[in-house]
Amino acid sequence: MEKGAIRERVWDRLDADGVARFPFPPHDRIPNFAGAADAAERVTDTELWARAETVKANPDSPQLPLRRAALRAGKTVYMAVPRLRDRRCFYELDPAELDDLDAAPAVSNVADHARQVAPEAVDGIDLVVSGSVAVTEDGARIGKGEGYSDMEYAVLRELGLVDESTPVVTTVHELQVVDGPESAVPGATVPVDAHDVPMDAVVTPERTVETGTPYPRPDGIDWDALDTERLREIPVLAERAPE
């Protein structure tokens, strides 16, 4: 199946089965799901979490419990400015400088609490948290289709802020695990493109899957995949584009 068809099947099942949580509808976004807080708690029990001092996290609702947990644990959190539309394209949340650790990492509040920084001001990242629409047990991921999560990773990789050894984790509902026992799309396979970032761990409310992913990580920005309009919209890419 194509990625778009898998997305639609997952969104539809989350909605139909009453698993989706606010914001509604789950379609055309990284969907929030029942048990997101339980999945986040499972992540905090992992060794990759224990080793991380600095976390780059997506801004979506299902990963909000994990962003809050990171701040409570004293970890610095970086979130991307929506659509990378500013050269200072990351929000930096340092728990030592925040008054409200619960409010600060919510996407509706982050701009009021965070320091906005350019990529070169970001400390080295110890853990990447990604949102997903669908994943496989060997780490293939499908996002909502706009490619910003992969571009954020590519920028960090280009600057040496993440590398081959930096773990990437996602939290999802079991319905979103394409080859899992409760898959919304049983029998489907996920196509993997060169710019796709594979997951090292897939965590649901019920289990933690260490993927041992066979898929290579992008080692930087895939310039051939970016058209002139996309470069113009994202200053941090435009200024780094090859002649």
N, C-alpha and C positions, 0 to 999 in steps of 0.2 A: 504494500500500500504506500501511496505517497504520504509525505508528512502532513499535508493539509487534511487528508481524509482521516488520519489517525487522530489529529487534534479534534476534529469535529466529533468523532465517536467518543473520545474521552470526555469532552465537555458535555455532550448529551447525556452520558451515563451518570456523571457526577450530579447533573441537574435532576434527571429522572429518578435516581435512587435516593434523593434527599441528602446526599453527602456534601454538596456544595454549601459553603458558608459565605457570609457577606465579604466582599461586595458581589452583588448579583447583576446580571446573570454571570455564570462562570466563563462564558464564551469570550473569546478575543482577549484573554488575559491569562496570567499565571493564576490558576484557580485556587481559591482558598478552600479548605476541606475540613470536615469533622476529624478531630484528632491531631490537628497541626501542632498543638502544644505538646502532646504526647510524643510526637515524632521529634520535636525539638529537644525534649528531655532525653530521648535516646541518644541524640548526637552528643549531648553534654557528658555522656558516660563513656565516650570513645577516647582512645589514646590520641587521635589526631586533634581532638578538641583540647585535651589537656596540654598538648605541646604548643598550641597557638597562643601568641600574645597579640597578634594583629590580624583582623578578619576583614576581608572584602565581601560584602553581602549585597544581594539584590534587594530592591526596595519593596517587594511585593508582600501582600497580607499574610500568606501562609508561613513566611519566614520571619514575621515580626516577633514571635516568641523567641526565636533563636537570636535575633539581634538584641533583644532585651536581655537574654541570658548572657550574651557576650559582655555587655556593659556591666551587668551585675558581677561578673567574674573578673572585672578589671581589664578587659580586653578593649583595645582601640578598634573601632568599627569604621570602615569606609563604605559609603554608598554612592552610587553614580548620580550625578545631576540628570534629570529626565532627558532622554534622547541625546545625552552628551553635548547639549546645545551651547555650552560655555567652555572657553578654554580652561577655566578652573572647573574641571568636570567631575570632581569628587567632593562629597561632603565628608569631613573628618569629625567623628564623634569620639572624644577623649573622655572617658568616664570621670576622670579627676576634675574635669572642668564643667561638668553638667550638674544641674540642680534636680532634674527630673529624669531619671533613667528609663522610666516607662514611656513617657511622652516623646522623648527626643528621637528614637529611631522609627517612629511612625512616619510614613511618607508625607502625611499632611502637616507634620510639625518639624521635620528635620531641618528645613531651611532657617527656621527660627532659633535652632539650638546649635547647629554645627558650624564649623569653620569650613569655608569653601576653598579648595586648594587645587592646584594644577597637578598632573600626574607625577612630575618630578619632585613634588613635595611630599608624596606618599612614602611612608616607611615601607620597608620590605614586608610583603604579605606572607603570613604563615598558613592561612587557610582561606579558601574561596568557597562561599555559599551561593549556590545557584537555585533559582526557581525553575520549575519544569512543568510542562503540560503532560509529557509522557517520557518514560525512561525504560531501559532494559536492564536486566540483572547483570549484564556485562558492561554497563556504563554508557551506552548510547543515549543521547538526550534529544528531545524535541522541545523547543521553547515556543513562544506564542507566534513566532514567524517574522519578527522584525530584525532580529540579528544583533540587538544591542548588547546582550550579555556576552556573546562571543567577541564582539568588538572591544568591550571593556577589558576582557581577558587579554586580547591581542595587544592592546596598548600597554598593559602592565608587563606583558612578556617582552615586548619591543624594548621597554626601558629596563629590563632586568629585575623587575620587582616581584615577579613570579618566575618559576622555572619548572623543569620537568618533574621535580620532586615535590612541588607545592600541591597538597591534596585539595581536591574539589569534591564537595558533598552537596546533595540535594535532599530535601524532604518532600515526600509525596504521599498520597493515599494509595492503598493497594490497587485500586482500580486503574491507577496511572502507570503501573508496572506492566508493560506490554506483554512480557513473557512470564508474568507471575500467575499464581493460582486464581486470582480474582480479576484478571485483566478485563478491561472494557473492550479490548480488541484482540481476542484470542486468535493465535495463529499469525498475527501480523509480524513483520520484521521492520526494523527502523533503519532507513537509509542514513549513512553517515557521510557527510561532506568534509572536505579538507579543512574548512574553517570551524567545524564543530568541536567543542571542548568536551571530552569525555568525563564521566563522573568516576571518582575513586570509591565513593560510598553512596548508596541509595538507602535512605532511612524512611520507614513508614511508621505508623503508630504501633505496629506489631513486631517489626523486625529491623535489623540492620544488615544490609548486604554489602560486603566488601567485594567490589566488582572484579578486581584483578584485570581491569579493562585492557583489551588488546589494541585499542585504538590509539593512534599517535596524537599527541597534543599539537595544536598549531604553535609554531615557534616565533610568531610575530604577526604582523598585519598582512592579510592577503590582498595586496593592492589591486590585483586583477579582478577581484570580486566587487570593487567599489566603483560606482560611476561618478561622473562629475557632480551631479546634484547631491549625492550622499556626502561627498567630500566637502562641498560648500556648506552643508548643514552642520558639519561637525568640525569645529575649528582645530581641535587637537589632532585630527587626522590630516586636515588640509595643510597644516604647517609642517607635517612630516612626510608628505607625499613625495615620491621621487619625481625628478624632472621628466 
